[in-house]
Amino acid sequence: MRGYVPPDPETSVSGTHYAIIQAPHRNRQRFPAGIVEIVEDPETAIRQAKDQANCHAAQVLGPSKSSEGQYLYYLIEWLDSPGPT
């Protein structure tokens, strides 16, 4: 995956997660940790995202620390059907 900070292979800090991303648009590939809510499974992510405005279910990789010191999650795939951007 181009453009992401790879997770540390010696630790389990970063990993693949199901999440709800609170963002008005779906045109980004990375998201600050403050707008990402990790959930247990894809069904939960889809169900909870439908109940909230500007929220989208996704599978993400992270967290990774950027060169600016922010914690980021990288989009693997959207789990819900695409809505208006």
N, C-alpha and C positions, 0 to 999 in steps of 0.2 A: 504494500500500500504506500504510494508515494505521498510525501508531504506530512508524515506523522513522526513523532518521536517514538522510537521503538521501546517497548517495555523492557525492564531489566530482567534478563533470563535467570538470574540467580535469586530472585525474590518473587513473591506472589502478590506484590502491591498492585500491579496493573493486570487487567484481565478483560475478558469479554463479558458484558453484562446486558441485561434488558433494562430499558430505561424509558422515562417520559421526559421529553425535551420541551421546555416552555420557550417557544420562539414564534414570532409572527409569520416567518417564512421558512421554507425547507430548502433553501439554496446554499447552505453552508455545509462544510465537511468536518468542521471541528467546533466544539462548544465549550464555554467555560463551565467549570464544575458547579457554579452557582445556579445554573438553569437546568441541570440534569438531576433527575431523581431516579435512583436505582430501585428496581423492583425485582421480584423473585422469578417471574416467568413471562413469556410473551403475551399470554392471555390477559394477565393482570395489567400489563403495559397498555394494551389496546383498549381494554375496558375503562381504565382510569383516564386515559388520554381523551376518550370520547366525551367524558363528563366535564372537561375543563377547556376553557377558551384558549386558543393558540398553543395547544399541547399536542405533541405527536409521539407515537410509540416508535421506538427504534432499538436496534442492537448497536452497542457502542463498545469501543476499546479504550481502556483507561483505568484510572487517571494517569496522565503523564504530565510532567512539569515542563513548561515551555522555557525558552531561553529568557523570557521576560519575567519568569517566576510564577506564572499563572498555572493552575491545574486545569488540564483540558481533557475532554473526551472526544474521540474520533468516531465519526459515523461509519458503521459497517453497512447497515441497511435500514431503511424505513420499514416498519412492520404494518402500519396502517395504510389504507388506500390514500393516494395523494389527494390533497385538498387544494384549495386555491392558495397561491403563493403570494 
